[in-house]
């Protein structure tokens, strides 16, 4: 069985971004239920030297759609803009990424195979082939930030479980 780069990367981004979208909704509902200010979760972090929930959500967008755009351009640098500060703005960012992913065709991704792509940040430049950049750099970063967003909410007491992290499974249709 042959898999295309698109088939490996884009549906994975869509599945987990959909789950992250659900986490935002659960976080907002938790704040309403517990009468907490939204910043209580939006700015929550697991450790003082880790970035907050909002940054983790933003980074799932950066390492999905942003990574694909970087691979197409041949260079990816992290988005250093501040993350959204409201649940609505976080939702908007994730929804825009999900919409962008639906517009990316297989040929658009698969023609990247073998092309040069680099990660550039400050004095660091890491050279990759586009497929290796997506699979060995951005995909692990994407899952790290999605898992960290999930972990922050669990740590703060939001009632979520593995199913909330996994999102909508790609089940065989009979």
C-alpha positions in Angstrom: 0.0 0.0 0.0 1.4 3.4 -1.0 0.6 6.4 1.1 1.1 10.0 -0.1 2.6 12.7 2.1 -0.8 14.4 2.0 -2.6 11.3 3.3 -0.2 11.0 6.2 0.0 14.7 7.2 -3.2 16.6 6.4 -5.8 14.2 7.9 -3.7 13.9 11.1 -3.6 17.7 11.4 -7.4 17.8 10.7 -8.2 15.1 13.3 -6.2 16.7 16.1 -7.1 20.3 15.3 -10.7 19.2 15.5 -10.0 17.8 18.9 -8.2 21.0 20.0 -11.3 22.9 18.8 -13.4 20.7 21.2 -10.9 21.4 24.0 -11.5 25.1 23.6 -15.2 24.6 23.9 -14.8 22.4 27.0 -12.5 24.9 28.6 -15.0 27.7 28.0 -17.8 25.6 29.4 -15.8 24.8 32.5 -15.1 28.5 33.1 -18.8 29.2 32.9 -19.8 26.3 35.1 -17.2 27.2 37.8 -17.7 30.9 37.4 -14.0 31.4 36.6 -12.6 34.2 34.5 -11.5 32.8 31.1 -7.9 33.9 31.7 -7.8 31.3 34.5 -7.5 28.6 31.7 -6.3 30.7 28.8 -3.2 31.7 30.7 -2.7 28.5 32.6 0.6 26.7 32.3 1.9 23.4 33.6 5.2 24.9 34.9 6.5 28.5 35.3 8.9 28.0 32.4 6.3 26.6 30.0 4.0 28.6 27.8 0.2 28.9 28.5 -2.8 27.1 27.1 -3.4 29.9 24.5 0.2 29.5 23.2 -0.2 25.7 23.0 -3.4 26.1 20.9 -1.8 28.7 18.7 1.2 26.4 18.1 -1.0 23.6 16.8 -2.0 26.0 14.1 1.6 27.1 13.5 2.8 23.5 13.2 0.0 22.4 10.9 -1.0 25.0 8.3 2.0 27.1 9.1 4.4 24.2 8.6 2.8 23.3 5.3 3.1 26.9 4.1 6.7 26.9 5.4 7.5 23.7 3.5 6.0 25.3 0.3 8.1 28.4 0.8 11.3 26.4 1.7 11.7 28.0 5.1 9.7 27.9 8.3 10.2 30.2 11.3 8.1 30.1 14.4 5.2 32.6 14.7 6.3 34.9 17.6 3.1 37.0 17.6 1.2 36.9 20.9 -1.5 34.1 21.1 -5.2 35.0 21.1 -6.5 36.1 24.5 -10.1 34.9 24.3 -11.8 31.5 23.7 -13.6 33.0 20.7 -10.3 34.2 19.2 -8.7 30.8 19.8 -11.7 29.1 18.1 -11.4 31.5 15.2 -7.7 30.6 14.7 -8.3 26.9 14.8 -11.4 27.1 12.6 -9.4 29.1 10.0 -6.6 26.4 10.1 -9.2 23.6 9.6 -10.7 25.5 6.7 -7.3 26.1 5.1 -6.4 22.4 5.4 -9.6 21.4 3.5 -8.4 23.5 0.6 -5.0 21.8 0.4 -5.0 19.2 -2.4 -2.9 16.1 -2.4 -0.8 17.2 -5.4 0.0 20.5 -3.6 1.6 18.5 -0.7 3.0 15.6 -2.6 5.0 17.8 -5.0 7.0 19.0 -2.0 8.7 15.7 -1.6 12.4 16.1 -2.1 12.4 19.9 -2.0 14.5 21.7 0.5 12.9 23.2 3.6 14.6 24.8 6.5 13.7 25.6 10.1 15.1 29.1 10.9 15.0 30.7 14.3 17.5 33.2 15.6 20.9 31.7 15.0 19.6 28.3 14.3 19.1 26.9 10.8 18.1 23.3 10.4 18.1 22.0 6.8 15.5 19.4 5.8 13.8 17.8 2.9 10.2 19.0 3.0 8.8 15.6 3.9 11.3 15.2 6.7 10.5 18.7 8.0 6.8 17.9 8.1 7.2 14.3 9.5 10.1 14.6 11.9 9.9 18.2 13.0 6.4 19.8 12.7 4.3 16.7 13.3 6.0 15.9 16.6 5.8 19.6 17.6 2.1 19.7 16.6 1.3 16.7 18.9 3.5 18.1 21.7 1.5 21.3 21.7 -1.9 19.5 21.4 -1.0 17.2 24.3 0.2 20.1 26.4 -3.0 22.0 25.8 -4.9 18.9 26.8 -2.7 18.4 29.9 -3.2 21.9 31.1 -7.0 21.5 31.0 -6.8 18.2 32.8 -4.5 19.6 35.4 -6.9 22.5 36.0 -9.8 20.1 36.5 -11.7 20.2 33.2 -13.5 16.9 32.7 -11.9 15.5 29.6 -10.5 12.2 28.7 -8.5 10.4 26.0 -11.4 10.5 23.6 -11.3 14.3 23.8 -7.7 14.3 22.7 -8.1 11.7 19.9 -10.9 13.6 18.2 -12.9 12.3 15.3 -11.5 8.9 14.3 -11.2 8.1 10.6 -13.3 4.9 10.7 -13.8 2.6 7.8 -17.2 3.3 6.2 -19.1 0.2 5.0 
